[in-house]
Amino acid sequence: MRMLLRGGDVIDTEPEPVVHRGADVLIEDGRIAAVGADLPADGAQVVDATDRIVLPGFVDTHRHLWQTPLRSLTVGTDLRGYLDLVIGRIGPRYRAEDLRVATLAGALECLDAGITTVQDFSHIQYSPEHSEATLEALREAGIRAVYGHGYPVFEHDRRTPADVRRVRERHFSGEAGELTMALAPVGPSFAPIELTEQDWRLADELDLPITVHVASGPVATRPIEELRRRGLLRPDTLYVHGNSLPDEELTLIADSGAAVSLTPGTEELMNVGPPAIDRMRAAGITTGLGADVVTTVAGDMFSVMRAAQLTSSPNGRPRVGAAEVLRMATLDGARALGLGDRVGSLRPGKAADIVLLRTDTLNMVAAHDPIAAVVTAAHPGNVDTVLVAGKIVKRDGRLLHPNLPGVLDGVRKAAEHVVTG
């Protein structure tokens, strides 16, 4: 199947963000075939991209989709309060059916806002049924996702290596598609190092990347150094947050070839540490962005990008520019997830994960710099069309999921159950 996106202002992000005015994007069999002017449309479905910005889909490198029914529940609450309420008291109430609809709704929210790839850190796998519900939801949504199999932060007895092996064998033993898997352990900041080593060895055994929260304390003040001592530093690791890590720890991350996910909105509002984008840049660490939790912040990448830019100069240094923020939200995010060869830019051969933003709107009309406009002016209402692997999942501003009202009703019911008990 061929599709031609005709005559948009095309933003590519590789090697650096650049604008091609009035350009076309040709898609063949779900992949980008060419980007240029006046491309031939023979046999292609033509999509008029006039008054549209065409760019790679956003990549959210860290989100807990299971918390979708808890929207705005912990605004004004610090990290300790969030952990006590959401992880300690509400999480154990989730049934598999609650988890399924929460994950589905969260993934659809991502697509609706132009996020075509999400890393779902699902640290709520209480049973095999919970795992199956999560995977079923991600597949139904049609999003590209890295499923992070985890367990509750404070319940080490819930650690289930057998289920990790089962999921790996049953769902991820063949060729990688839109859904891939990572291990999402508690990690050295919040679990004994002996347990952490067991998790790292499990990831090595199953050839899985790792995604893990890191901070200075409460278990380890130097968690990355603890990993180094045990010989556990590895390139296919995504460290989340890390705001409180000293520079020496960041150097260890950079030297190992690992990446970091920052969630600037949540980090700022929960007081998890000072903004860290400038320090990550100085250390040379590949850095992606994430929304983290909709209990505290909005679930769209436009809000995340603005938070990233606004918090990028805590030490008085120049703020990160719009082009670099956009790259963090696309190509660098893809690289952080180990997907840089598949998505994150419009390079021919990559999957056609693409977003079209309307510019014939009051907030986007006469935008002189499309890259800056995406970062500073756009919002989810501008997301007109979304493609994942060349398949249209949102068209003319409307999600194409066949039962969106049923999903919304399911989220309301799940929220009532898990919050009120």
ZINORZI-V813635 format. One record per residue. N is the residue number from 0. RES is the residue in three letters. SS is DSSP state (helix for helix, strand for strand, loop for the rest). NEAR is the number of other C-alpha atoms within 12 Angstrom. Layout:
BEGIN
<<N RES SS NEAR> <N RES SS NEAR>>
END
This chain:
BEGIN
<<0 MET loop 20> <1 ARG strand 25> <2 MET strand 33> <3 LEU strand 37> <4 LEU strand 46> <5 ARG strand 34> <6 GLY strand 28> <7 GLY strand 35> <8 ASP strand 38> <9 VAL strand 40> <10 ILE strand 44> <11 ASP strand 40> <12 THR loop 35> <13 GLU loop 29> <14 PRO loop 18> <15 GLU loop 23> <16 PRO loop 33> <17 VAL strand 26> <18 VAL strand 29> <19 HIS strand 25> <20 ARG strand 29> <21 GLY strand 25> <22 ALA strand 30> <23 ASP strand 38> <24 VAL strand 50> <25 LEU strand 43> <26 ILE strand 40> <27 GLU strand 28> <28 ASP loop 20> <29 GLY loop 28> <30 ARG strand 31> <31 ILE strand 37> <32 ALA strand 27> <33 ALA strand 30> <34 VAL strand 37> <35 GLY strand 28> <36 ALA loop 21> <37 ASP loop 19> <38 LEU loop 22> <39 PRO loop 22> <40 ALA loop 23> <41 ASP loop 14> <42 GLY loop 13> <43 ALA loop 19> <44 GLN strand 20> <45 VAL strand 22> <46 VAL strand 29> <47 ASP strand 27> <48 ALA loop 31> <49 THR loop 24> <50 ASP loop 29> <51 ARG strand 38> <52 ILE strand 46> <53 VAL strand 51> <54 LEU strand 54> <55 PRO strand 50> <56 GLY loop 51> <57 PHE strand 54> <58 VAL strand 57> <59 ASP strand 57> <60 THR strand 54> <61 HIS strand 49> <62 ARG strand 51> <63 HIS loop 45> <64 LEU helix 47> <65 TRP helix 50> <66 GLN helix 46> <67 THR helix 44> <68 PRO helix 40> <69 LEU helix 40> <70 ARG loop 28> <71 SER loop 21> <72 LEU loop 24> <73 THR loop 26> <74 VAL loop 23> <75 GLY loop 18> <76 THR loop 24> <77 ASP loop 23> <78 LEU helix 25> <79 ARG helix 17> <80 GLY helix 21> <81 TYR helix 30> <82 LEU helix 22> <83 ASP helix 19> <84 LEU helix 23> <85 VAL helix 38> <86 ILE helix 32> <87 GLY helix 20> <88 ARG helix 19> <89 ILE helix 29> <90 GLY helix 38> <91 PRO helix 30> <92 ARG helix 25> <93 TYR loop 40> <94 ARG loop 30> <95 ALA helix 29> <96 GLU helix 28> <97 ASP helix 39> <98 LEU helix 45> <99 ARG helix 38> <100 VAL helix 41> <101 ALA helix 45> <102 THR helix 50> <103 LEU helix 41> <104 ALA helix 44> <105 GLY helix 48> <106 ALA helix 47> <107 LEU helix 42> <108 GLU helix 42> <109 CYS helix 50> <110 LEU helix 47> <111 ASP helix 44> <112 ALA loop 44> <113 GLY loop 51> <114 ILE strand 52> <115 THR strand 53> <116 THR strand 59> <117 VAL strand 57> <118 GLN strand 52> <119 ASP strand 48> <120 PHE strand 45> <121 SER strand 48> <122 HIS loop 45> <123 ILE loop 47> <124 GLN loop 40> <125 TYR loop 32> <126 SER loop 29> <127 PRO helix 27> <128 GLU helix 22> <129 HIS helix 34> <130 SER helix 39> <131 GLU helix 30> <132 ALA helix 31> <133 THR helix 48> <134 LEU helix 43> <135 GLU helix 27> <136 ALA helix 34> <137 LEU helix 42> <138 ARG helix 25> <139 GLU helix 29> <140 ALA helix 39> <141 GLY loop 41> <142 ILE loop 50> <143 ARG strand 49> <144 ALA strand 49> <145 VAL strand 45> <146 TYR strand 49> <147 GLY strand 45> <148 HIS strand 46> <149 GLY strand 43> <150 TYR loop 36> <151 PRO loop 34> <152 VAL loop 33> <153 PHE loop 26> <154 GLU loop 22> <155 HIS helix 24> <156 ASP helix 14> <157 ARG helix 23> <158 ARG loop 32> <159 THR loop 29> <160 PRO helix 30> <161 ALA helix 17> <162 ASP helix 26> <163 VAL helix 37> <164 ARG helix 27> <165 ARG helix 20> <166 VAL helix 33> <167 ARG helix 32> <168 GLU helix 16> <169 ARG helix 16> <170 HIS helix 24> <171 PHE loop 24> <172 SER loop 18> <173 GLY loop 12> <174 GLU loop 10> <175 ALA loop 16> <176 GLY loop 22> <177 GLU loop 33> <178 LEU strand 35> <179 THR strand 34> <180 MET strand 45> <181 ALA strand 39> <182 LEU strand 47> <183 ALA strand 44> <184 PRO loop 50> <185 VAL loop 43> <186 GLY loop 45> <187 PRO loop 38> <188 SER loop 34> <189 PHE loop 28> <190 ALA loop 32> <191 PRO loop 24> <192 ILE helix 28> <193 GLU helix 21> <194 LEU helix 23> <195 THR helix 34> <196 GLU helix 25> <197 GLN helix 25> <198 ASP helix 39> <199 TRP helix 35> <200 ARG helix 25> <201 LEU helix 28> <202 ALA helix 31> <203 ASP helix 22> <204 GLU helix 16> <205 LEU helix 24> <206 ASP loop 23> <207 LEU loop 36> <208 PRO strand 38> <209 ILE strand 43> <210 THR strand 44> <211 VAL strand 46> <212 HIS strand 40> <213 VAL strand 42> <214 ALA loop 34> <215 SER loop 28> <216 GLY loop 25> <217 PRO loop 17> <218 VAL loop 20> <219 ALA loop 23> <220 THR loop 21> <221 ARG loop 28> <222 PRO helix 39> <223 ILE helix 42> <224 GLU helix 29> <225 GLU helix 28> <226 LEU helix 33> <227 ARG helix 22> <228 ARG helix 16> <229 ARG loop 20> <230 GLY loop 16> <231 LEU loop 32> <232 LEU loop 34> <233 ARG loop 29> <234 PRO loop 27> <235 ASP loop 31> <236 THR strand 43> <237 LEU strand 47> <238 TYR strand 50> <239 VAL strand 46> <240 HIS strand 44> <241 GLY loop 41> <242 ASN loop 35> <243 SER loop 31> <244 LEU loop 34> <245 PRO loop 26> <246 ASP helix 25> <247 GLU helix 21> <248 GLU helix 32> <249 LEU helix 39> <250 THR helix 25> <251 LEU helix 31> <252 ILE helix 37> <253 ALA helix 30> <254 ASP helix 20> <255 SER helix 28> <256 GLY loop 25> <257 ALA loop 37> <258 ALA strand 44> <259 VAL strand 48> <260 SER strand 47> <261 LEU strand 53> <262 THR loop 54> <263 PRO helix 44> <264 GLY helix 40> <265 THR helix 42> <266 GLU helix 36> <267 GLU helix 32> <268 LEU helix 27> <269 MET loop 29> <270 ASN loop 24> <271 VAL loop 32> <272 GLY loop 29> <273 PRO loop 29> <274 PRO loop 35> <275 ALA loop 43> <276 ILE helix 44> <277 ASP helix 33> <278 ARG helix 35> <279 MET helix 38> <280 ARG helix 29> <281 ALA helix 19> <282 ALA helix 26> <283 GLY loop 22> <284 ILE loop 37> <285 THR strand 42> <286 THR strand 51> <287 GLY strand 53> <288 LEU strand 56> <289 GLY loop 53> <290 ALA loop 50> <291 ASP strand 45> <292 VAL loop 42> <293 VAL loop 37> <294 THR loop 36> <295 THR loop 34> <296 VAL loop 34> <297 ALA loop 35> <298 GLY loop 42> <299 ASP loop 42> <300 MET helix 50> <301 PHE helix 42> <302 SER helix 34> <303 VAL helix 48> <304 MET helix 46> <305 ARG helix 36> <306 ALA helix 36> <307 ALA helix 42> <308 GLN helix 35> <309 LEU helix 27> <310 THR loop 33> <311 SER loop 34> <312 SER loop 22> <313 PRO loop 21> <314 ASN loop 14> <315 GLY loop 12> <316 ARG loop 15> <317 PRO loop 14> <318 ARG loop 25> <319 VAL loop 31> <320 GLY loop 26> <321 ALA helix 31> <322 ALA helix 32> <323 GLU helix 35> <324 VAL helix 46> <325 LEU helix 46> <326 ARG helix 43> <327 MET helix 51> <328 ALA loop 54> <329 THR loop 52> <330 LEU helix 45> <331 ASP helix 42> <332 GLY helix 47> <333 ALA helix 47> <334 ARG helix 37> <335 ALA helix 45> <336 LEU loop 51> <337 GLY loop 37> <338 LEU loop 34> <339 GLY loop 30> <340 ASP loop 21> <341 ARG loop 34> <342 VAL loop 47> <343 GLY loop 51> <344 SER loop 45> <345 LEU loop 43> <346 ARG loop 33> <347 PRO loop 25> <348 GLY loop 25> <349 LYS loop 33> <350 ALA strand 37> <351 ALA loop 43> <352 ASP loop 47> <353 ILE strand 51> <354 VAL strand 52> <355 LEU strand 48> <356 LEU strand 46> <357 ARG strand 39> <358 THR loop 31> <359 ASP loop 20> <360 THR loop 19> <361 LEU loop 14> <362 ASN loop 19> <363 MET loop 28> <364 VAL loop 21> <365 ALA loop 16> <366 ALA loop 24> <367 HIS loop 15> <368 ASP loop 25> <369 PRO helix 35> <370 ILE helix 35> <371 ALA helix 29> <372 ALA helix 31> <373 VAL helix 47> <374 VAL helix 37> <375 THR helix 28> <376 ALA loop 29> <377 ALA loop 36> <378 HIS loop 30> <379 PRO helix 33> <380 GLY helix 25> <381 ASN helix 36> <382 VAL strand 43> <383 ASP strand 39> <384 THR strand 41> <385 VAL strand 45> <386 LEU strand 43> <387 VAL strand 43> <388 ALA loop 35> <389 GLY loop 39> <390 LYS strand 29> <391 ILE strand 34> <392 VAL strand 38> <393 LYS strand 36> <394 ARG strand 26> <395 ASP loop 23> <396 GLY loop 23> <397 ARG strand 24> <398 LEU strand 29> <399 LEU loop 24> <400 HIS loop 25> <401 PRO loop 15> <402 ASN loop 17> <403 LEU helix 21> <404 PRO helix 15> <405 GLY helix 15> <406 VAL helix 30> <407 LEU helix 23> <408 ASP helix 18> <409 GLY helix 25> <410 VAL helix 32> <411 ARG helix 23> <412 LYS helix 24> <413 ALA helix 33> <414 ALA helix 31> <415 GLU helix 18> <416 HIS helix 22> <417 VAL helix 30> <418 VAL helix 26> <419 THR helix 15> <420 GLY loop 15>>
END
